[in-house]
Amino acid sequence: YYYCPDCGWPLCAPRCKSSSTHQAECSLMKGKFFQTQITQHSPPKKESAYCTIMPIRCLLLPPDKLKQLLQLESHLEKRRNTTLYKALEVNVVGFVRECLGLKDFDEETILRIAAILDTNAFEVRRSAGNVRIRGLYLQAAMLSHDCRPNTKHHFAGDDFTLVLTATRDIKRGDVVSATYTQTLWGTPARRAHLLETKCFNCTCERCSDPAEFDTYLSCILCSKCKGYVVCSDPLDKASDWMCQNCSHKITARQMLQGNETFRKELEGVEKSVSELESLIHRYLEDPSVFHERNYHIVQAKHALSQLYGAMLTELSDKQLINAENLCRELLALGDILDPGLSRFRGSLLYDLQAVKVVMTKRQFENKQITKDEAQETMKEVLDILQQATQILSNEPDLAYLIQHRVQELADMCSNEATNAL
């Protein structure tokens, strides 16, 4: 930490003291002789004290910008009686009005701003500098949500400009959409998350389809006949689940309990290759109610794929084959649930080419393939990487890495460099 000498708040670095984003709140607190008491030895969750900063910055905006902000949806009435907003009522409202003396702003306005932030703010992440903040973008806040979106976004430059990109063709009159939840979650989990965090019940095409475009991501297998057990009405969380083949029924409560049990097990399992391999194998063994595309299994596979990618050269031949299969399996699923030039697809293509490079080098060194076969495979790998580049080249954290990788593979594909495999 760097402690601001004027207001006492822990900052990232000395330069933050003079940044325009900090100056207004700092001057206000200094003028009120307020010094925060946060130290490195403060109790856990001390970061929660920062919940006051963003609303204060909003309140201190020029009047015209504050007026624009207050026009955004807040869902305050739906949030007001929650535990979080009861705490904000005490901590944020009290701090703003009593400690800082901003009596012109009533409790309603302060809480409304907090609710506007929770409803509309984007999470901004950047690995360089370990940046994880949230930002409010007035135009982007107008984006509709869809669980199969047609856009992606990234944050460019030092000012974190939001850049919105179409992932597939958008016809005149079509709704421009983003997603505010997790693509690999099943419908009940996505809808519950959106209701809790964004205060609306999603009724998009994917949520309305019991089979989720024939992926059956939320479904389990019937214990009687192994048919798919689907929700009779996905937009009603209390509706029964029924086997498509034999009409065997499962109550909504039973499905919820089963999903919660597995979710907790997946969260609690050690995130190691061996543990995830074991968990996936165990839950797909007969007799099992899980199938290859059940969303719990898919999340475990995605986590395993990420672990594989971090230690490719240490994997056995069998694990390398499994790593390739997982990438291709997830790509096929992504083409249905997040089609087009999505970040999900780009990341998986990048992972796939990395697996293929290690596998090809190992096979060539072990004389399992010829020089010509190795070169041919590397050309295929370069094509995969170029597809990933098309998708990810604008990502601030990945652009340089991808450009370097393309050149590296291009060199490998040349006759002169074949022996370097």
C-alpha positions in Angstrom: 0.0 0.0 0.0 0.8 3.7 -0.3 -1.0 5.8 2.3 -2.3 9.1 1.0 -0.8 11.7 3.4 -3.9 13.9 3.1 -6.8 11.5 3.7 -5.1 8.4 4.9 -6.7 6.0 2.4 -4.4 3.1 1.2 -3.7 3.7 -2.5 -2.0 1.5 -5.1 1.0 3.8 -5.6 2.2 7.4 -4.9 1.0 8.5 -8.4 -2.5 7.8 -7.3 -2.5 10.7 -4.9 -2.4 13.2 -7.7 -4.8 11.4 -10.0 -7.9 13.3 -11.0 -10.1 10.4 -9.8 -8.8 10.7 -6.2 -8.4 14.5 -5.9 -12.1 15.4 -5.3 -12.8 12.9 -2.6 -9.4 13.5 -1.0 -9.9 17.3 -0.8 -13.4 16.7 0.7 -12.1 14.3 3.4 -9.1 16.5 4.2 -11.4 19.5 4.6 -13.4 17.6 7.1 -10.3 16.4 8.9 -11.1 12.8 8.2 -8.3 10.2 8.3 -9.2 6.6 7.6 -7.8 4.1 10.1 -7.2 1.2 7.6 -3.8 -0.5 8.0 -2.2 -3.6 6.6 -3.0 -5.2 10.0 -6.7 -4.4 9.9 -9.2 -7.3 10.1 -9.9 -9.4 7.1 -12.4 -8.0 4.5 -11.0 -4.5 5.2 -11.5 -3.9 1.5 -15.2 -3.6 2.1 -14.5 -0.1 3.5 -14.0 0.9 -0.1 -17.7 0.5 -0.8 -18.1 4.2 0.2 -15.6 5.5 -2.4 -17.4 4.9 -5.7 -20.8 6.4 -4.5 -18.8 9.5 -3.2 -17.1 9.9 -6.6 -20.6 9.7 -8.3 -22.0 12.3 -5.9 -19.1 14.7 -6.6 -19.6 14.5 -10.4 -20.5 17.7 -12.2 -24.3 18.3 -12.0 -25.0 17.4 -15.7 -23.1 14.1 -15.4 -24.8 13.2 -12.1 -28.2 13.9 -13.7 -27.3 11.4 -16.5 -26.2 8.8 -14.0 -29.4 9.1 -12.0 -31.4 8.3 -15.1 -30.0 4.7 -15.2 -32.0 1.8 -13.8 -31.4 1.0 -10.1 -33.9 -1.6 -9.0 -33.5 0.0 -5.6 -36.9 -1.1 -4.4 -36.0 -4.7 -5.0 -32.6 -4.3 -3.3 -33.6 -2.1 -0.3 -34.5 -4.8 2.2 -31.5 -7.0 1.4 -28.8 -7.6 4.0 -26.3 -5.7 1.8 -28.4 -2.6 1.5 -29.2 -2.5 5.2 -25.4 -2.4 5.7 -25.0 0.3 3.1 -27.7 2.3 4.7 -25.7 2.4 7.9 -22.1 2.6 6.5 -22.3 4.5 3.3 -25.2 6.9 4.0 -23.9 7.6 7.5 -20.4 8.2 6.2 -21.5 10.5 3.4 -24.0 12.6 5.4 -22.5 12.6 8.9 -18.7 12.2 8.5 -18.4 14.2 5.3 -21.3 16.5 5.9 -22.9 16.1 2.4 -26.4 16.9 3.8 -27.7 18.0 0.4 -27.8 14.3 -0.6 -30.6 12.4 1.1 -30.6 8.7 1.9 -32.7 7.8 -1.1 -30.2 9.4 -3.6 -27.2 7.8 -2.0 -28.7 4.3 -1.9 -30.0 4.8 -5.4 -26.5 5.5 -6.7 -25.2 2.4 -5.0 -28.0 0.4 -6.6 -27.2 2.0 -10.0 -23.6 0.9 -9.7 -24.6 -2.7 -8.8 -27.1 -2.8 -11.7 -25.0 -1.2 -14.4 -21.3 -1.3 -13.6 -18.8 -3.5 -15.5 -16.1 -5.4 -13.9 -12.8 -4.3 -15.4 -9.9 -6.8 -15.1 -6.4 -6.5 -16.4 -3.6 -8.9 -15.5 -0.9 -6.3 -15.9 -0.8 -4.6 -12.5 -3.4 -7.0 -11.2 -6.2 -4.5 -12.0 -9.7 -5.4 -10.8 -12.0 -2.5 -10.6 -15.5 -1.6 -11.7 -16.5 1.1 -14.1 -19.7 2.7 -15.2 -20.3 3.3 -18.9 -23.5 5.2 -19.7 -24.0 4.0 -23.2 -22.8 0.4 -22.6 -25.3 0.2 -19.6 -28.0 0.3 -22.2 -27.0 -3.1 -23.7 -29.6 -5.8 -23.4 -28.7 -9.1 -21.8 -28.8 -12.4 -23.6 -27.5 -15.8 -22.5 -26.3 -16.2 -26.1 -24.9 -12.8 -26.7 -23.8 -11.3 -30.1 -21.1 -9.0 -28.7 -18.0 -9.1 -26.5 -16.1 -6.2 -25.0 -12.7 -5.3 -23.7 -11.1 -2.3 -22.0 -8.4 -0.4 -23.9 -5.8 2.2 -22.9 -4.9 3.7 -19.6 -8.4 5.2 -19.3 -10.1 1.8 -19.7 -12.2 2.8 -22.7 -14.8 0.1 -23.3 -14.6 -1.3 -26.8 -17.7 -3.3 -27.9 -17.2 -5.8 -30.8 -19.8 -7.9 -32.6 -19.0 -11.6 -32.4 -21.3 -12.5 -35.3 -23.4 -10.6 -37.9 -26.0 -8.4 -36.4 -28.8 -7.5 -38.8 -30.6 -4.1 -38.9 -33.3 -4.2 -36.2 -31.6 -7.0 -34.2 -31.1 -6.5 -30.5 -27.4 -5.8 -29.6 -26.7 -7.9 -26.5 -24.1 -8.8 -24.0 -24.1 -11.4 -21.2 -24.1 -10.6 -17.5 -23.7 -14.2 -16.3 -21.6 -17.3 -17.0 -21.9 -19.1 -20.3 -21.1 -22.5 -18.8 -23.8 -22.4 -16.1 -27.1 -24.2 -16.5 -30.4 -22.3 -16.8 -31.4 -22.4 -13.1 -28.0 -21.2 -12.0 -27.9 -18.4 -14.6 -31.4 -17.2 -13.9 -30.9 -17.2 -10.1 -27.6 -15.3 -10.5 -29.2 -12.7 -12.8 -32.2 -12.3 -10.4 -29.9 -11.8 -7.4 -27.4 -9.5 -9.0 -29.3 -7.7 -11.7 -32.9 -8.0 -10.4 -34.6 -9.4 -13.5 -35.9 -12.8 -14.6 -34.2 -13.7 -17.9 -36.6 -15.0 -20.6 -34.1 -15.1 -23.5 -34.3 -17.9 -26.1 -31.7 -20.1 -24.3 -33.4 -19.8 -20.9 -36.8 -20.6 -22.5 -35.5 -23.7 -24.2 -35.5 -26.8 -21.9 -32.8 -28.4 -24.0 -30.6 -25.2 -24.3 -30.2 -25.7 -28.1 -29.8 -29.5 -27.7 -26.9 -29.3 -25.4 -29.0 -30.4 -22.4 -26.6 -28.5 -20.2 -28.9 -28.2 -17.2 -30.3 -31.7 -17.6 -29.5 -35.0 -15.9 -30.0 -38.6 -17.1 -33.1 -40.5 -15.9 -32.3 -43.1 -13.3 -35.0 -45.3 -14.9 -34.2 -45.3 -18.6 -31.2 -42.9 -19.1 -33.2 -40.5 -21.1 -32.8 -36.7 -20.6 -34.6 -35.2 -17.7 -35.7 -31.7 -18.7 -37.5 -28.9 -17.0 -41.2 -28.8 -17.9 -41.1 -25.0 -17.7 -37.6 -23.4 -17.5 -39.0 -20.0 -16.7 -40.7 -21.3 -13.6 -38.2 -22.4 -11.0 -40.9 -24.4 -9.1 -41.8 -26.6 -12.1 -41.1 -30.3 -12.2 -38.4 -32.0 -14.2 -39.5 -34.9 -16.5 -37.8 -37.6 -18.5 -38.4 -37.1 -22.2 -38.6 -40.9 -22.7 -40.5 -42.4 -19.8 -42.0 -39.3 -18.1 -40.4 -40.1 -14.8 -40.6 -36.9 -12.6 -38.2 -35.1 -10.3 -39.3 -32.2 -8.2 -37.7 -28.8 -8.5 -36.6 -29.1 -4.9 -34.8 -32.4 -5.7 -33.0 -30.9 -8.7 -32.0 -27.9 -6.6 -30.6 -30.0 -3.8 -28.7 -32.3 -6.3 -27.2 -29.3 -8.1 -26.2 -27.6 -4.8 -24.6 -30.8 -3.6 -22.4 -31.2 -6.7 -21.6 -27.4 -6.8 -20.3 -27.6 -3.2 -18.2 -30.7 -4.1 -16.7 -29.0 -7.1 -15.9 -25.9 -5.2 -14.3 -27.9 -2.4 -12.3 -30.3 -4.5 -8.5 -29.6 -4.7 -7.9 -27.9 -8.0 -5.2 -30.3 -9.1 -5.1 -32.4 -12.3 -5.4 -35.7 -10.5 -8.4 -34.6 -8.4 -10.3 -33.2 -11.3 -9.6 -36.2 -13.5 -10.8 -38.4 -10.7 -14.0 -36.4 -10.1 -15.0 -36.3 -13.7 -14.4 -40.0 -14.1 -16.3 -40.8 -11.0 -19.4 -38.8 -11.9 -19.5 -40.2 -15.5 -19.3 -43.8 -14.4 -22.3 -46.1 -14.6 -24.8 -45.8 -13.0 -24.7 -42.1 -13.2 -27.2 -39.3 -13.6 -24.6 -37.1 -15.2 -23.8 -36.9 -18.9 -20.8 -35.4 -20.8 -22.4 -32.0 -21.3 -24.1 -31.5 -17.9 -23.0 -28.1 -16.8 -21.3 -29.3 -13.6 -19.2 -31.8 -15.6 -18.5 -29.1 -18.3 -17.2 -26.7 -15.6 -14.9 -29.4 -14.2 -13.6 -30.2 -17.7 -13.0 -26.5 -18.3 -11.1 -26.2 -15.0 -9.1 -29.3 -15.9 -8.3 -27.9 -19.3 -6.9 -24.7 -17.7 -4.7 -26.8 -15.4 -3.5 -28.9 -18.3 -2.6 -25.7 -20.2 -0.4 -24.5 -17.3 1.8 -27.6 -17.3 1.7 -29.0 -20.9 5.3 -30.2 -21.0 4.8 -32.2 -17.8 1.7 -34.1 -19.0 1.8 -37.7 -20.0 1.0 -38.7 -23.6 -2.5 -39.8 -22.4 -3.1 -36.5 -20.7 -2.0 -34.6 -23.8 -4.6 -36.5 -25.8 -7.2 -35.7 -23.2 -6.2 -32.0 -23.2 -6.7 -31.9 -27.0 -10.1 -33.7 -26.7 -11.2 -31.3 -24.0 -10.4 -28.3 -26.1 -12.3 -29.6 -29.1 -15.2 -30.7 -26.9 -15.5 -27.2 -25.3 -15.1 -25.6 -28.7 -18.0 -27.5 -30.1 -20.1 -26.5 -27.0 -19.0 -22.9 -27.4 -20.0 -22.8 -31.0 -23.6 -23.5 -29.8 -23.8 -21.4 -26.6 -21.4 -18.5 -27.5 -21.1 -18.6 -31.3 -18.9 -16.5 -33.5 -15.7 -14.7 -32.6 -16.2 -15.0 -28.8 -13.5 -14.7 -26.3 -14.4 -18.2 -25.1 -13.7 -19.6 -28.6 -10.5 -17.6 -29.0 -9.1 -18.7 -25.6 -9.8 -22.4 -26.4 -8.2 -22.1 -29.9 -5.1 -20.7 -28.3 -5.1 -23.5 -25.8 -5.6 -26.1 -28.5 -2.6 -24.9 -30.6 -0.4 -25.0 -27.5 -1.4 -28.6 -26.9 -0.7 -29.5 -30.5 2.7 -27.9 -30.5 3.9 -29.9 -27.4 2.3 -33.1 -28.7 4.0 -32.7 -32.2 7.4 -31.9 -30.7 7.2 -34.9 -28.5 6.1 -37.2 -31.3 8.9 -35.9 -33.6 11.6 -36.3 -30.9 10.4 -39.9 -30.2 10.4 -40.6 -34.0 6.7 -41.4 -33.9 6.2 -39.0 -36.9 8.3 -37.9 -39.8 9.8 -34.5 -40.5 7.1 -33.9 -43.2 4.3 -35.0 -40.9 5.6 -32.7 -38.2 5.7 -29.8 -40.6 2.2 -30.5 -41.9 0.8 -30.6 -38.3 2.6 -27.3 -37.5 1.0 -25.7 -40.5 -2.4 -26.8 -39.1 -1.4 -25.4 -35.7 -0.5 -22.1 -37.3 -3.9 -21.9 -38.9 -5.5 -22.5 -35.5 -3.4 -19.8 -33.9 -4.3 -17.4 -36.7 -8.0 -18.0 -35.9 -7.3 -17.3 -32.2 -5.4 -14.2 -33.3 -8.4 -12.9 -35.2 -10.4 -13.1 -32.0 -8.0 -12.1 -29.3 -5.6 -9.6 -31.0 -7.4 -6.7 -29.4 -7.2 -8.1 -25.9 -4.7 -5.9 -24.0 -3.3 -8.8 -21.9 -2.9 -11.2 -24.9 -2.0 -9.1 -28.0 1.8 -9.2 -27.6 1.8 -12.9 -26.5 -0.2 -13.9 -29.6 1.9 -11.9 -32.0 5.0 -13.5 -30.6 3.5 -16.9 -30.8 2.5 -16.5 -34.5 6.0 -15.6 -35.4 7.4 -18.5 -33.4 5.1 -21.0 -35.2 5.8 -19.4 -38.6 9.5 -20.0 -37.9 8.8 -23.6 -36.9 6.9 -24.3 -40.1 9.9 -23.3 -42.2 12.3 -26.0 -43.5 15.3 -24.4 -41.8 13.7 -24.6 -38.4 12.2 -28.1 -38.6 15.0 -29.6 -36.6 14.3 -27.2 -33.8 11.0 -29.0 -33.1 
